[in-house]
């Protein structure tokens, strides 16, 4: 796993969200909240585009339509 978010790609983010959903037994909304936090981090703090369209949600994690179309 990379040490800094600048080094993370879609694969690492997918793995993290899947880990939350599958291994940590968190509420269904938690991975979506984590994804929202990552989007904020990349856009507002790191000033990088977050290509959410490259992410494949893990089983049981549904990305909402407004979120998938608004974020490129």
Secondary structure, DSSP 8 states (H G I E B T S, - for coil): --SSGGG--HHHHHHHHHHHHHHS---HHHHHHHHHHHHHIIIIIS-----GGG----TT----HHHHHH--
